[in-house]
Every structure is written in C-alpha cells, then in structure tokens.
Amino acid sequence: MGADWVASLPMYDFPELGEAHDEFWDAVSGRLRAAGLKGTPRTLTRDVRPAEVWADPSLLFAQGCEYPLAKSFAGRVRVVAHPVYSAVGCEGTRYRSAIVVRRGRGPQAGGFPRSGVGGGQLALAELQGQRCVVNELDSNSGMNLLRAAIAPLSNGEPFFASVVVSGSHLHSVEMVVSGQADVASIDCVSFAHFQQLYPALAGELRVLGWTAATPSLPYITARSTSDSTVEALRAALADVCADENLAPVRAKLLLHGVDLDPVDGFGEVLALERRAVLAGYPILR
C-alpha cells in the first residue's frame, strides 16, 4: 500500500453533494498527510462500482453498505468508524429505512417508532400484491430491512406482485412517483437528502412505515491496513468532525459526528436475514 491507495465515498455521493464530499475528503486527507501518512490520495475515486472499491487491497478509506459487506467482503475490510447522521430515522449510529408509497395511495400509517418495525403491520399487510422496487438485491436498506419487515406477514409465500431492481434509491423513488412501482424501502439518510435536494419529488411520497434499525453505513478500510493507519484515520475523522470551519460541509452531508468505537462485525444485518429465513421468506418476493 502507499502510492496506490484508494479513497471513495460512493454511498451518498449525489451530484449536488459532490463538492461537499470533495471538501470532506480534502480535510481528512490533509490531516493524514500532516500526520505523515505517505501516499494518501488527494482525490476521491468515482465511476467505479462500490464492490470493486471494497475488494481493493489498496483501499484506504471508503463507506460501505453493511449487508453486502457482511455477505461478500467481511474478510477483506475492517470498520474504521460509524457516522452519526442528523436525519429522521437515525438514532445515534443507527439508521433505518422509510417504506414509501405514492402520496394518496395505500393505508394510513402510524408515526415514527423508537424501536422495532414501524408503520404498523396492518398498514404493511395492505402492500400485499403490490409492485416493489429495490435499489439493489444485496442492499441492506433497500432489500434486507424490507425483507425483515415483510417476513412475518408473508406466511412463507410470495408477498409482492413483482420485485424489480432500479439501480439506486433515487431511481426507486422516481419509479414509485411515476407509477412504475408501488413501494420502496429507502435508506433514511438518502430520503432526508432527497427531501432537501429534490423536494418536489420527495413531496410526492408518503412514509407508510419504518423498518428495524441497524448500524449506519460504516467507514471502512482494507483488512490489511495497519493499526497505526486506522488510528490515524480515526484521529483525522475526529478532528474534521470537531472543526467549526467545516460545519457547513458536515451540514450538507447531514453528518453530525462519528463513533470511533465501531461495532465489531456485521452480525445484526445477518441476524435479520436469519429471522426472515426462519419465517420461510429467504427471498424478497
């Protein structure tokens, strides 16, 4: 590792947030260089599939989705920190998904839950036979959390009329609003960004319910990264999150802080998968 180190922040890198992500990484990388970490990349890697970044043995810093990390990359990465976001649906380092439908459609749901699966099972049960869209089949927020919410209602049978893949949470939202799909499960941080960046689009949605919560999308590095480098990363993140001059950047990213004592492993997302399997609902369908 060194000169070919890679850094990437693909999970919430919407075009309108590209500059803020660049400023965030410039602040982190500047502190790493000041600490003597040679080969720190000055720019973020973009236009590369997240899976390629997560698998790269030269990965210095990235953000990942816990479910694919748990399923395919647990032996290749180590968790550096968990971000704390200021978005409805987040509690400390935990986040959940909003189960959304078009405004004016579907049953009325309850308010935001403090624990467990929200929106009421009666409300979610009325989604049976509807058309579902997911961002990716291995997404924690788009698939795994939704599967966990639907599994107790499924009786081990197909629940939705169809399940299609959109490729992104934004496209999922667009498909629901346009009538190409009826329901989607949207990461609450993404949903909060959509409300700020695309208010007209988000305004056409209604939150039917909220999923269970799991740890937020972690900041990660390659498994081979040394302990000293991980500590340098954590120190840089702590300093960036405490720097008042960077408050506007953090506000754009909805980043409230970081937890530098991260959850060890990805057990919670796999536990949700196991419960769905035990309920006879191993595949979202």
C-alpha positions as CSV (number, residue, x, y, z in Angstrom):
1,M,0.0,0.0,0.0
2,G,1.0,3.6,-0.3
3,A,1.2,5.5,-3.6
4,D,-1.8,3.5,-5.0
5,W,-4.1,3.9,-2.0
6,V,-7.7,4.4,-2.9
7,A,-10.4,6.5,-1.2
8,S,-14.1,6.6,-2.2
9,L,-17.4,7.8,-0.7
10,P,-20.0,6.3,-3.1
11,M,-23.0,5.8,-0.9
12,Y,-24.5,9.3,-0.7
13,D,-22.4,10.9,-3.5
14,F,-25.4,12.5,-5.3
15,P,-24.2,15.1,-7.9
16,E,-25.3,18.0,-5.8
17,L,-23.2,16.7,-2.9
18,G,-20.0,16.0,-4.9
19,E,-18.4,19.2,-3.9
20,A,-19.2,18.7,-0.2
21,H,-17.7,15.2,-0.4
22,D,-14.6,16.5,-2.0
23,E,-14.2,19.1,0.7
24,F,-14.8,16.5,3.4
25,W,-12.1,14.2,1.9
26,D,-9.7,17.1,1.3
27,A,-10.0,17.9,5.1
28,V,-9.5,14.2,6.1
29,S,-6.6,13.6,3.6
30,G,-4.9,16.8,4.6
31,R,-4.8,15.7,8.2
32,L,-3.5,12.3,7.2
33,R,-0.7,13.9,5.2
34,A,0.1,16.2,8.1
35,A,0.4,13.1,10.3
36,G,3.0,11.7,7.9
37,L,0.8,9.1,6.1
38,K,2.5,8.9,2.7
39,G,0.6,8.1,-0.4
40,T,-2.7,9.5,0.8
41,P,-4.9,10.1,-2.2
42,R,-5.8,13.7,-2.8
43,T,-9.0,13.0,-4.7
44,L,-11.8,10.5,-4.3
45,T,-12.2,7.6,-6.8
46,R,-15.5,7.8,-8.6
47,D,-17.2,6.0,-11.5
48,V,-16.1,2.6,-10.1
49,R,-18.6,0.1,-8.7
50,P,-18.6,0.1,-4.9
51,A,-17.9,-3.6,-4.9
52,E,-14.7,-3.0,-6.8
53,V,-13.6,-0.4,-4.2
54,W,-14.5,-2.6,-1.2
55,A,-12.5,-5.5,-2.7
56,D,-9.4,-3.4,-3.5
57,P,-6.5,-4.4,-1.2
58,S,-5.2,-0.8,-1.5
59,L,-8.4,0.6,0.0
60,L,-7.5,3.3,2.5
61,F,-11.0,4.8,3.1
62,A,-14.5,4.2,1.9
63,Q,-18.1,3.9,3.0
64,G,-19.9,0.6,2.6
65,C,-23.3,-1.0,2.9
66,E,-23.3,-3.5,5.8
67,Y,-25.3,-6.3,4.1
68,P,-23.0,-6.8,1.0
69,L,-20.0,-6.2,3.3
70,A,-21.3,-9.0,5.6
71,K,-22.1,-11.4,2.7
72,S,-19.1,-10.9,0.5
73,F,-16.4,-8.6,2.0
74,A,-16.2,-9.3,5.7
75,G,-12.8,-10.9,5.3
76,R,-11.5,-8.0,3.1
77,V,-12.3,-4.9,5.1
78,R,-12.2,-3.6,8.7
79,V,-14.5,-1.0,10.1
80,V,-12.9,2.4,11.0
81,A,-15.9,4.2,12.3
82,H,-19.7,4.6,12.1
83,P,-21.0,8.0,11.1
84,V,-23.7,9.7,13.1
85,Y,-26.3,11.4,10.8
86,S,-28.9,14.1,11.6
87,A,-31.8,12.6,9.7
88,V,-35.2,11.4,10.7
89,G,-34.9,7.7,11.1
90,C,-31.4,7.9,12.7
91,E,-30.7,7.3,16.4
92,G,-27.0,7.8,17.2
93,T,-25.1,5.5,14.9
94,R,-28.2,3.6,13.9
95,Y,-30.3,4.1,10.9
96,R,-33.4,2.6,9.3
97,S,-35.3,2.7,6.1
98,A,-38.5,4.5,5.2
99,I,-41.1,2.3,3.5
100,V,-42.5,4.7,1.0
101,V,-45.6,4.8,-1.3
102,R,-47.0,7.5,-3.5
103,R,-48.9,10.2,-1.7
104,G,-52.6,9.5,-1.7
105,R,-52.1,5.7,-2.1
106,G,-52.0,3.0,0.5
107,P,-53.2,2.7,4.1
108,Q,-52.5,5.3,6.7
109,A,-49.6,4.5,8.9
110,G,-48.5,5.4,12.4
111,G,-45.7,7.7,13.4
112,F,-42.0,7.1,13.7
113,P,-41.2,4.2,16.0
114,R,-38.5,4.3,18.6
115,S,-37.8,0.6,18.1
116,G,-38.8,-2.4,16.1
117,V,-40.6,-2.3,12.8
118,G,-42.8,0.8,12.3
119,G,-45.8,1.8,10.5
120,G,-47.9,-1.0,11.9
121,Q,-48.2,-4.5,10.5
122,L,-51.8,-3.8,9.4
123,A,-50.5,-1.0,7.1
124,L,-47.7,-3.0,5.7
125,A,-50.0,-6.0,5.2
126,E,-52.0,-3.9,2.7
127,L,-48.9,-3.8,0.5
128,Q,-49.5,-7.5,-0.4
129,G,-49.9,-7.9,-4.2
130,Q,-48.3,-4.5,-4.9
131,R,-45.2,-3.9,-7.1
132,C,-42.0,-3.5,-5.2
133,V,-38.8,-1.8,-6.4
134,V,-35.4,-2.2,-4.7
135,N,-32.2,-0.3,-5.4
136,E,-30.1,-3.5,-5.3
137,L,-30.8,-7.1,-4.3
138,D,-27.9,-7.0,-1.9
139,S,-28.8,-3.7,-0.3
140,N,-29.3,-3.6,3.5
141,S,-31.7,-0.6,3.4
142,G,-33.5,-1.4,0.1
143,M,-33.8,-5.2,0.5
144,N,-32.7,-6.8,3.8
145,L,-34.5,-4.4,6.1
146,L,-37.7,-4.6,3.9
147,R,-37.5,-8.4,3.8
148,A,-37.3,-8.4,7.6
149,A,-40.4,-6.2,7.8
150,I,-42.4,-8.3,5.4
151,A,-41.3,-11.8,6.5
152,P,-43.7,-12.0,9.5
153,L,-46.6,-11.2,7.1
154,S,-45.7,-13.5,4.3
155,N,-46.7,-16.9,5.6
156,G,-43.7,-18.1,3.6
157,E,-45.4,-17.2,0.3
158,P,-44.6,-14.6,-2.3
159,F,-45.9,-11.2,-0.9
160,F,-45.4,-8.8,-3.8
161,A,-46.8,-9.0,-7.3
162,S,-43.3,-8.2,-8.5
163,V,-39.9,-7.1,-7.3
164,V,-37.7,-5.2,-9.7
165,V,-34.2,-3.6,-9.4
166,S,-33.8,0.1,-10.1
167,G,-30.0,0.5,-9.5
168,S,-30.3,3.3,-7.0
169,H,-32.5,4.7,-4.2
170,L,-33.1,7.8,-6.3
171,H,-34.4,5.8,-9.3
172,S,-36.5,3.7,-6.9
173,V,-38.2,6.9,-5.7
174,E,-38.7,8.1,-9.2
175,M,-40.3,4.8,-10.2
176,V,-42.7,5.0,-7.2
177,V,-43.7,8.6,-8.0
178,S,-44.1,7.8,-11.7
179,G,-46.3,4.8,-11.0
180,Q,-43.9,2.2,-12.4
181,A,-43.8,0.7,-8.8
182,D,-45.9,0.9,-5.7
183,V,-43.5,0.7,-2.8
184,A,-39.8,1.0,-2.0
185,S,-37.6,0.9,1.1
186,I,-35.3,3.9,1.2
187,D,-32.3,4.5,3.5
188,C,-33.4,7.3,5.8
189,V,-30.3,9.3,5.1
190,S,-30.9,9.1,1.4
191,F,-34.5,10.1,2.0
192,A,-33.5,13.1,4.0
193,H,-31.2,14.2,1.2
194,F,-33.9,13.7,-1.3
195,Q,-36.2,16.0,0.8
196,Q,-33.5,18.7,0.7
197,L,-32.2,18.2,-2.9
198,Y,-35.4,17.2,-4.7
199,P,-38.3,18.5,-2.6
200,A,-40.9,18.3,-5.4
201,L,-40.0,14.6,-6.0
202,A,-39.9,13.7,-2.3
203,G,-43.2,15.6,-1.7
204,E,-45.0,13.0,-3.9
205,L,-44.1,10.3,-1.4
206,R,-45.6,9.2,1.9
207,V,-43.8,7.2,4.6
208,L,-46.0,4.1,5.2
209,G,-43.7,2.7,7.9
210,W,-40.2,2.4,9.2
211,T,-38.0,-0.7,9.3
212,A,-35.9,-2.0,12.2
213,A,-32.7,-0.2,12.8
214,T,-29.1,-1.4,12.2
215,P,-25.7,0.3,12.4
216,S,-25.2,3.1,10.0
217,L,-23.2,2.6,6.8
218,P,-19.6,2.2,8.1
219,Y,-16.4,3.9,7.1
220,I,-14.1,1.1,6.2
221,T,-10.5,0.3,5.1
222,A,-8.8,-2.8,3.7
223,R,-8.3,-5.6,6.2
224,S,-4.5,-5.3,5.7
225,T,-4.4,-1.7,6.8
226,S,-2.2,-1.4,9.8
227,D,-3.5,-0.5,13.3
228,S,-1.4,2.7,13.2
229,T,-3.0,3.8,9.9
230,V,-6.5,3.0,11.3
231,E,-5.7,5.2,14.3
232,A,-4.6,8.0,12.0
233,L,-7.8,7.7,10.1
234,R,-9.9,7.9,13.3
235,A,-7.9,10.9,14.6
236,A,-8.4,12.7,11.3
237,L,-12.2,11.9,11.3
238,A,-12.5,13.2,14.9
239,D,-10.7,16.4,14.0
240,V,-12.8,17.0,10.9
241,C,-16.0,16.4,12.8
242,A,-14.9,18.9,15.5
243,D,-13.7,21.6,13.2
244,E,-16.2,24.5,13.3
245,N,-14.9,25.8,9.9
246,L,-16.2,22.6,8.4
247,A,-19.6,22.8,9.9
248,P,-21.3,23.9,6.6
249,V,-19.8,20.9,4.8
250,R,-20.9,18.5,7.5
251,A,-24.4,20.1,7.4
252,K,-24.7,19.4,3.7
253,L,-23.7,15.8,4.3
254,L,-26.1,15.6,7.3
255,L,-23.0,14.4,9.2
256,H,-23.4,15.0,13.0
257,G,-20.3,13.1,14.1
258,V,-18.6,9.8,14.2
259,D,-18.4,6.8,16.6
260,L,-14.7,5.8,16.7
261,D,-15.5,2.6,18.7
262,P,-17.4,0.8,15.9
263,V,-19.5,-2.3,16.1
264,D,-17.3,-5.4,15.6
265,G,-18.6,-7.4,12.6
266,F,-21.9,-7.3,10.8
267,G,-23.9,-9.5,13.0
268,E,-27.1,-7.5,13.1
269,V,-27.8,-7.5,9.4
270,L,-27.2,-11.2,9.2
271,A,-29.5,-11.8,12.2
272,L,-32.3,-10.1,10.3
273,E,-31.6,-12.3,7.3
274,R,-31.7,-15.4,9.5
275,R,-35.1,-14.4,11.0
276,A,-36.5,-14.0,7.5
277,V,-35.2,-17.4,6.6
278,L,-36.8,-19.0,9.7
279,A,-40.1,-17.3,8.8
280,G,-39.9,-19.1,5.4
281,Y,-39.2,-15.9,3.5
282,P,-35.5,-16.1,2.4
283,I,-36.0,-14.0,-0.8
284,L,-37.9,-10.7,-1.1
285,R,-40.6,-11.7,-3.5
